Amino acid sequence: MYATRPDAMQFADDLASRRNLDQEWVRQTIGQSSYNASVARLMQPPSQAFVKNWRVYRSRFIDPIRIQAGVNFWRTNRETLARAEQEYGVPAEIIVGIIGVETIYGRDTGKFRVMDALTTLAFDFPANHPRAKERSEYFKGEIEQFLTLENRKGADPFEARGSYAGAMGMPQFMPSSWVKYAVDFDGDGTVDLWNSPADVIGSVANYFKAFNWQPGMPTHYPVSFDNRHLDLDALMAPDILPTFSVASLTAKGAVLEGAALDHKGPLALIELLNGPDAPSYVAGTENFYAITRYNWSSYYAMAVIELGRKVAEQMKP
């Protein structure tokens, strides 16, 4: 319980004043939250021995069970997905890919009490994490957004269950994302990201529109290398941020073909490590980068893209 923690209670008082919430309600809610050791452990930085492996990562998400669940979800919500694509410009397969990777279309939305997860990470974030102070402040902000949201809904903050990081519902929105991007896409007057597939679909599409999704633009292109002119360090320097024009990318030894040569926007060289084997590479567009705004990982973005494509292939007659 955090009721005996002066720092937690001072934060509660400040939050209540800042958000014009009932002070006693905020103090009781934060005070009755419990430290969760599992949450803290799951936030520990990976060991130095950890080696990224795209093929292993991919196998966790691109599997027959998830693909079939995606087909069922798409068939059931075909009209809603088409409406979201028309209104927001985000392809159905990207929306389907996100929801499938996040929760297998609502099958696994998390069992942690959101209040416990957020409070643990706000006040007891693992000190050995290199960004512990920054992350602690982030989760304090998420508590503020969550309590403001629950107060507005008239809901019990201790009923909500989510991931160990406090992400909620089918699309695993953090409280701040719920507040900023969630939409009432089924028009029933409420936003329900647990039980309304329409709200989930519209909210995911709205999220990507807010992060500058470009309708009609591919997410990535195949890329190979001309080793005679390859400057891999320069190509990797911006990480996943699209920085290079087609001309500047190819001048540094990247080889693009077909439609990629006509791409107008910036590109990034995306590297996917394969453990002891050679890495995989693609040229990522601004839309690839947009997917990483949902989860800051190129591996995640590629899993979303490939799951969506596999489901789309199964949807074809």
N, C-alpha and C positions, 0 to 999 in steps of 0.2 A: 504494500500500500504506500502511496506517495503523500498521504495526509501529513506525515511527520517530516517531510522534506521541505525545509524553508525555501529552497530555490523553486520547487514545483509550486508551492503555494503563492510565492511572489509572482510567478508567471501567471498563475490563475487569476490573481487580482488584476494584473495589468491587462490580461486578455479580456476579462469582463468589462473593464473600464473602456478599453479600446473599441470593443464590439457592442457595447451597450447591452450586455447580457447580465442576467441575474448572478450576482457575485457568489452567493451561497451555492447555487446550482453548479457553477463552474468549479468552485473549490471542491465540492463533494464529488463531482464526476472525475476530476483529475486525482483527487485524494483516494478514491476507491479503486482506481486503476492499479493493476498488479504488475510487478516486474516479471517478465517472462524470459527465463534463461535460454530457452530454445531460440527465441527471436534474436537475442544478443549473439548467440553462437552462430546463427545463420548469417549474420552480418560481418562475421570475422573475415578479414582479407584472406584470399587463397594462399596456400603454401607456395613457397618458391619453386617447389618441384612440379607444380601444375603446368601442364603443356596443353595449349589449345589444340583441338582437333575437330575440324569442320565436319568430317565424315561421321564422327561419333555424335557430335551435336545434332547434325541433320537427322540421324537415325532416331533420335528421341521424339521428333515431331513429324517426320514424313513416314508414316506407317499406315497399314491398312485400316486400323480401327479409327484413327483420326480422319483419314480421307473419307471413309464411309460416313462418319458422323457429319463431316462437312457437306457431303452430297445431300444428306437428309435435311440439314439445316438450310441449304440453298433451295432445295425443292419446296420446303415448307414456307420459306420467306422470299420466294422469287420476286413477287411484285414489289415488296418493300425494298429489296436490294436494288431493283431496277430504278425505283423512285429516288433512292439515295444517290445512285450513280448519276442520275439526271440532274438532281438538285445541287450536288456538291462536286461532281466531276471525278469522284473516286471510284475506280472499278470494283465491281462486286467481288472479284477474286481476291483483292487486297483486303477488303473488309472481312471476308470469310477466312482468309489466312490469319488475320490478327486474332479473331475470336477463337479460332481453332488452336493456335499456338498458346494463347493465354489460358484458356480454361476448358478445352475440348467442348466448346459450345455450351458452357454452363455446367458441365459435369463436375468440375473441380474449381470452385471459387474461393477456397481457403477456409480453414477452421479456426483461425486465431481471432480472438476478440480484437477488433480494430483499435479500441481505446487502449488496451494493454500493449499492443504492438507499437502504436505511435508514442505512448508515454515512455515505454522502455527505451526506444530509440532517441527520444528527445532528451532524456535526462541520464541515461546510462548507455549511450552509444559506446561500443568497444573502443577503449582508449588507444589500443595499438593500431587502429586503422589510420592510415596516413592522412585522411581527411575527416577525422573524427569531429572536430569542432564545427566544420562546415556542415557536415551531415546532421549533427545534433540540432543546429539552427534550422535546417530544412525541416526536420520532423516537428519542431516546435511550431513552425508555420503550418504544417499539415494538421496538427491538433487544432489550431485556431480555425482553419477552414472547416474541419470536420464538426467541431462543436457548433459553429455558426450554422452549418447546414442542418445538423440534427435539431437544433433549436427551431429553425425555420419550419422544419417538417413536423415538429412536435413529436419526435421519435426518441426512444430510449437509446442513448449512445452505446449501451452495453449489449444491445441485441445484435448489432452489425458484426458479421464475421468476414474475414478477408485473409490476404496473404500475410506472411511474417513481416512485410513492410507496410501493411495497412492498405493495400490495394483492394478494391471492392468490385463485386459483380462480375458479369460475364466478360466485360472488356478489361477488368482489373484497373479501373481508374483510381488514382490517388484522389484524396478529397479535393485538392486544388484543381485537378483536371475535371472532376465532377462539376465543381462550381463554374469553371470557365467554359467547358465544352459540351457538357451533357445537354441533350435536347429532348423535348417531349414529342417524339416522332410519330407516336400513335394517337396524339391529340386527346388524351384522356384527362389532361390537366395536371398530371404528375410525371416526374421522371423516375423510372424504375429500371435500373441497370441489372437487377437480379432476375426479374421475371418477365420483362417486356422485350422480346427480340427486336421489335421495331425501334424502341428507344435506344437499344444497344447499337443497332445498325446505323441509325441516324447520328448518334453521338460519336462513333468511330469515324464516320465520314466527315463530320463537322470538325473533329480534331485535326484530321489531315488537311482539310481546307485551310484551317487556321495556321498550319505550318507550311503553307504555300505549295500544296500539291498542284502539279501542272497537268491538267486533263490532256490525255492523249500521248503524253511523254512516256517512253519506256523507263523501267527502273534501272536497267544496266545493259551493257553490251559485252560480248566476248572480247577478250584481249589476249594478244600474245606479244612476244618481244623480239626485237632485232638486237641481238647481243652485241653487235658491232657498235651500236650507238646508245646502249642502255645505260641510263643514269638512275638506277633504282632508288638510291637514297633521296634524290630530288623528287622523284615521283611519289615516294612514301611520306615525305616531310609534312604535307598538309593533313595527313591521316585520311579520314573519310569525308572531309569537307570538300565539296566540288570546287576546284580552283583552276583547272587547266582547260584551255580551249582544245579542240581537236588538234590544231596545228602544234600547240606547245606540248601536248601529250605525246604526239608522234615524233616530235623533234627530240624527245628524251628517250626514244627507243621503244615506245609502245606501238603495237601494230593493231589498227582497227580496220574493219572491213564492212562492206555493204552499207546499211542504213546508218551505222555509227559515224561514217565519214561525213554525213550531212547533218549531224547533231549540232544545234545552234548554241546550246547552253554550256555551262561549265561541267567538267567531269572530274572524278576522283579515281585514283587507282585503289581498288579494294583488295586487300590481302586476307585470305582465309587459310590459316595454318592447318596442316594435316598431320600433326604429331611428328613422327620421324620421317614422313614422306614429304615430297615437294609441296609447297603451298599452291593453292588455287587463286587465280586472279580474275577480276572482272573490272570493267570501267563503269563506275556508279554515276548516275545522274542526280539531279536535284530531287527527283522522286525517291531514289534510294535513300538519300539523306533524310528526306521527310519521314521515312519509316523508322529511321534511327532516332527520331525525336520521340517516338513512343517508347523505345527502349534503346539506350545508347550503345548498341552493339551491331556490328556488321553481320555477325553470325545470326543474330536474331532476325535482322531484316531479310537475310537470304532465306531463312527458314519460313518466314511469313510468305515471301514471294513464291517459293517452291511448293509449299502446301496449297496455296491458292491456285497455282497452276495445275497441280495434280487433281484437285477437286473440280476445276473447270473442265479438264479433259474428261473426267468421268461424267460430267453433265451433258456432254455432246451426245446427240442421238446416234 
